[in-house]
Amino acid sequence: ATAPPNSKSSPRIPLSDQAYALLLGKIIRLDLAPGTILSEKELMTELAIGRTPIRESLQRLANEGLVTHLKNRGMFVTDISATSVRNIYEFRALIEGHAARLAAIRARPEDLLLLEQLHHQLSDSTSENRIDDYVGCDQRFHNTLARASGNTYLQSAVTEIFNLHLRLWFFISRRSNNWQSSADAHEVMTAAVVDAIRNQLPDEAEEAITSYISRRHQEIIQLL
């Protein structure tokens, strides 16, 4: 008899990771609104996942600042307040501004090429109204920029704060009822950052991203 072809099945995604991804998507896109009570029992029913994976995913989200655990009250989706917004945007300006500065000094040709490609993909996603593709490209752009800085601690920090920033982006887009407008402003920034890195202008790279972050901060404060 002929032996069956040697094929490897895809690795099974742990249930806690599945629960995390599902809850993360709901929180970021505001399907689970800020302040929503997170009942383990209800989430088990809704997601068809057991208690332990749900609990592990909630703890992971709490560590990232997207879920808040209040003693004797349970877990809630973290609120969006003026203070939390200020903290997020101040931290983003520090780490991403410095990442852009270092990238203008240290970026390799392959880093620049990828940033250019991602910038164009962001533009295409906006013009074609493909928000899921846009979000994926946005994350890859910021991660690539951080990697181009050559600093592993900056890479970790940018990755860790991205989901907090993304939830605020969805908040602005939903309140303004026009995500393409927010995306257009973002693409002006990415174009300026890429141009500054191409020309090895660290001051301009840093200014492009910090001024963009400052404008988004002021915009969301007006919406709160």
C-alpha positions as CSV (number, residue, x, y, z in Angstrom):
1,A,0.0,0.0,0.0
2,T,1.1,3.5,-0.7
3,A,2.0,5.5,2.4
4,P,-0.1,8.7,2.8
5,P,1.7,11.9,1.9
6,N,3.8,13.4,4.7
7,S,1.8,16.4,5.8
8,K,2.0,18.3,9.0
9,S,-1.2,19.7,10.5
10,S,-1.3,23.3,11.5
11,P,-0.4,23.8,15.2
12,R,-3.5,24.1,17.4
13,I,-4.0,27.6,18.8
14,P,-4.4,27.4,22.6
15,L,-7.9,28.3,23.8
16,S,-6.5,31.1,26.0
17,D,-5.0,32.7,22.9
18,Q,-8.3,32.2,21.0
19,A,-10.2,33.9,23.8
20,Y,-7.7,36.7,24.0
21,A,-7.9,37.4,20.3
22,L,-11.7,37.4,20.3
23,L,-11.9,39.7,23.4
24,L,-9.1,42.0,22.1
25,G,-11.0,42.5,18.9
26,K,-14.2,43.3,20.6
27,I,-12.6,45.8,23.1
28,I,-10.4,47.5,20.5
29,R,-13.4,48.0,18.1
30,L,-15.6,49.1,21.0
31,D,-18.0,46.3,20.6
32,L,-17.3,45.9,24.3
33,A,-17.7,49.5,25.3
34,P,-15.5,51.2,27.9
35,G,-16.9,50.4,31.4
36,T,-18.6,47.1,30.3
37,I,-18.8,44.5,33.0
38,L,-17.0,41.3,31.9
39,S,-18.8,38.3,33.3
40,E,-16.7,35.1,33.0
41,K,-20.0,33.0,32.8
42,E,-21.4,35.2,30.0
43,L,-18.1,35.2,28.1
44,M,-17.9,31.4,28.4
45,T,-21.4,31.1,26.8
46,E,-20.8,33.7,24.1
47,L,-17.3,32.5,23.0
48,A,-17.9,28.7,23.7
49,I,-14.7,28.6,25.6
50,G,-14.1,27.3,29.2
51,R,-13.5,29.3,32.3
52,T,-9.7,28.9,32.7
53,P,-8.9,30.2,29.1
54,I,-11.3,33.0,29.6
55,R,-9.7,33.9,33.0
56,E,-6.2,33.7,31.5
57,S,-7.2,36.0,28.6
58,L,-8.8,38.5,30.9
59,Q,-5.6,38.6,33.0
60,R,-3.5,39.2,29.9
61,L,-5.8,42.1,28.8
62,A,-5.6,43.5,32.4
63,N,-1.8,43.4,32.1
64,E,-2.0,45.4,28.9
65,G,-4.3,48.0,30.5
66,L,-7.4,47.2,28.4
67,V,-9.3,45.5,31.3
68,T,-9.5,46.8,34.9
69,H,-10.0,44.5,37.9
70,L,-11.8,46.2,40.8
71,K,-11.7,44.3,44.1
72,N,-15.1,42.9,45.1
73,R,-16.6,44.3,41.9
74,G,-15.1,42.1,39.2
75,M,-13.6,43.0,35.8
76,F,-14.5,45.8,33.4
77,V,-13.4,47.1,30.1
78,T,-11.0,49.9,31.0
79,D,-12.7,53.3,30.7
80,I,-11.4,56.0,28.3
81,S,-10.8,59.1,30.4
82,A,-8.9,62.3,29.9
83,T,-6.1,61.1,32.2
84,S,-5.7,57.7,30.5
85,V,-5.7,59.3,27.1
86,R,-3.0,61.8,28.2
87,N,-0.9,59.0,29.6
88,I,-1.1,56.9,26.4
89,Y,-0.4,59.8,24.0
90,E,2.5,61.2,26.2
91,F,4.1,57.8,26.2
92,R,3.5,57.2,22.5
93,A,5.2,60.6,21.7
94,L,8.2,59.6,23.8
95,I,8.8,56.1,22.4
96,E,7.6,56.5,18.8
97,G,9.2,59.9,18.4
98,H,12.6,58.5,19.6
99,A,12.1,55.3,17.5
100,A,11.6,57.5,14.4
101,R,14.7,59.6,15.3
102,L,16.9,56.5,15.6
103,A,15.4,54.9,12.5
104,A,16.5,58.0,10.5
105,I,20.0,57.2,11.7
106,R,20.1,53.4,11.7
107,A,17.5,52.1,9.2
108,R,18.8,49.6,6.7
109,P,17.8,49.7,3.0
110,E,15.4,46.8,3.6
111,D,13.7,48.7,6.5
112,L,13.2,51.7,4.3
113,L,11.8,49.6,1.5
114,L,9.3,47.9,3.8
115,L,8.2,51.2,5.3
116,E,7.6,52.6,1.8
117,Q,5.6,49.6,0.8
118,L,3.5,49.7,4.0
119,H,2.8,53.4,3.5
120,H,1.4,52.7,0.0
121,Q,-0.6,49.8,1.3
122,L,-2.1,52.0,4.0
123,S,-3.1,54.5,1.3
124,D,-4.7,51.8,-0.9
125,S,-6.6,50.3,2.1
126,T,-8.1,53.7,2.8
127,S,-9.1,54.5,-0.7
128,E,-10.7,51.1,-1.1
129,N,-12.5,51.2,2.3
130,R,-10.7,48.1,3.7
131,I,-10.5,48.9,7.3
132,D,-9.2,45.5,8.4
133,D,-6.3,45.6,6.0
134,Y,-5.6,49.2,7.1
135,V,-5.4,48.2,10.7
136,G,-3.0,45.3,9.9
137,C,-0.8,47.6,7.8
138,D,-0.8,50.2,10.5
139,Q,0.5,47.7,13.1
140,R,3.2,46.4,10.7
141,F,4.3,50.0,9.9
142,H,4.8,50.9,13.6
143,N,6.5,47.6,14.4
144,T,8.8,48.0,11.4
145,L,9.6,51.6,12.4
146,A,10.5,50.4,15.9
147,R,12.6,47.6,14.5
148,A,14.5,50.1,12.3
149,S,15.5,52.0,15.4
150,G,17.8,49.1,16.3
151,N,16.6,49.3,19.9
152,T,14.9,46.1,21.3
153,Y,13.4,47.9,24.3
154,L,11.7,50.4,22.0
155,Q,10.4,47.6,19.9
156,S,8.8,46.0,22.9
157,A,7.3,49.2,24.2
158,V,5.8,50.1,20.8
159,T,4.3,46.6,20.5
160,E,2.8,46.8,24.0
161,I,1.1,50.1,23.6
162,F,-0.2,49.5,20.1
163,N,-3.5,48.0,21.2
164,L,-4.2,50.9,23.6
165,H,-3.5,53.4,20.8
166,L,-5.7,51.4,18.3
167,R,-8.7,51.5,20.6
168,L,-8.4,55.3,20.8
169,W,-8.1,55.4,17.0
170,F,-11.4,53.5,16.7
171,F,-12.9,55.8,19.3
172,I,-12.0,58.9,17.3
173,S,-13.2,57.2,14.0
174,R,-16.5,56.2,15.5
175,R,-17.3,59.5,17.1
176,S,-16.4,61.4,13.9
177,N,-18.2,58.7,11.8
178,N,-15.4,58.8,9.2
179,W,-12.5,56.5,9.6
180,Q,-11.0,57.5,6.3
181,S,-10.5,61.0,7.6
182,S,-8.4,59.7,10.5
183,A,-6.6,57.4,8.1
184,D,-5.8,60.3,5.7
185,A,-4.2,62.3,8.6
186,H,-2.2,59.2,9.5
187,E,-0.9,58.7,6.0
188,V,0.4,62.3,5.9
189,M,2.4,61.4,8.9
190,T,3.7,58.1,7.5
191,A,4.7,59.8,4.2
192,A,6.7,62.4,6.2
193,V,8.4,59.8,8.4
194,V,9.4,57.7,5.4
195,D,10.7,60.8,3.6
196,A,12.8,61.9,6.7
197,I,14.2,58.4,7.1
198,R,15.1,58.2,3.4
199,N,17.0,61.5,3.7
200,Q,18.5,60.6,7.1
201,L,16.8,63.6,8.9
202,P,16.3,62.5,12.5
203,D,14.8,65.8,13.7
204,E,12.2,65.8,10.9
205,A,11.3,62.1,11.5
206,E,10.7,62.7,15.2
207,E,8.7,65.9,14.5
208,A,6.5,64.2,12.0
209,I,5.3,61.6,14.4
210,T,5.2,63.6,17.6
211,S,3.2,66.4,16.0
212,Y,0.8,63.8,14.6
213,I,0.4,62.2,18.0
214,S,-0.2,65.7,19.6
215,R,-3.0,66.4,17.1
216,R,-4.7,63.1,17.7
217,H,-4.5,63.8,21.5
218,Q,-6.2,67.1,21.1
219,E,-8.8,65.6,18.8
220,I,-9.9,62.9,21.2
221,I,-9.9,65.3,24.2
222,Q,-12.5,67.3,22.3
223,L,-14.6,64.2,21.8
224,L,-14.6,63.0,25.4
